């Protein structure tokens, strides 16, 4: 439980379900502040009715020396936990831009201890679970905070952006002879367990589906997940489920997926790949994908 001094700085209101409507202004301000960094729009993921959410609203009396002290605690951050599977939860903490670099997140975690089981009900129900969180852009401050409270580094992915059809048309890949590959209809869900990265990478997709790409003989060359974000940006999302068995087939799969997204109305395309996958990174760069940022995954083990 927090001490008296801590309680004066931080107070928590916890409840079952996604963030309440009156927190919308915080998410809008955070999204606007982070737009240039391309971070996902967190409110989109809350529309997934099948997901089980827990929420903690963080209110504080902290303030900058240039601002008057508030007369009562002000909403400064929201913590959400979304259930991904049995005893596995994805955690996001979104801080109002006006309260960043003030130690709000640090005080929260100092109050809770090393894991979210220190939160009041209903968070106590997840005691013993594993939590995963994403440090967007591998931000040094979030990485230090995660490690300080016992998190383990879980991998890094590079986020790449293909800015436009014109950029693609001028690429090495587009100048190659067109491969006789075909993207079939929705291939259905992957038989394997979904990657925890999907929660952080596809939160802003409005329509995500898995396609099967076949060659001229009808043999499966690979599977991809594709999606689109809302107007006006219409960003296409491309995720390779698994690397093709040869570089040529990988080129064919990527090119087929890119052209499928152009046909669906995408204005630009975003993808991500494990930072150690040199072959796939090279294939994507041949299609004029540019490095945008690298995200780091952290895990709080059970």
Secondary structure by P-SEA (a helix, b strand, c coil): cccaaaaacbbbbbbcccccccaaaaaaaaaaaaccccccccccccccccbbbbbbbbbbccccccccccccccccbbbbbbbccccbbbbbbbbcccccccaaaaaaaaaaccccccccccccccccbbbbbbcccccaaaaaaaaaacccccbbbbbbbbccaaaaaaccccccccccccccccccccccccccccccccccccbbbbbbbbcccccccbbbbbbccccccbbbbbbcccccccaaaaaaaaaaaaaaaaaacccbbbbcccccaaaaaaaaaaabbbbcbbbbbbbbcc
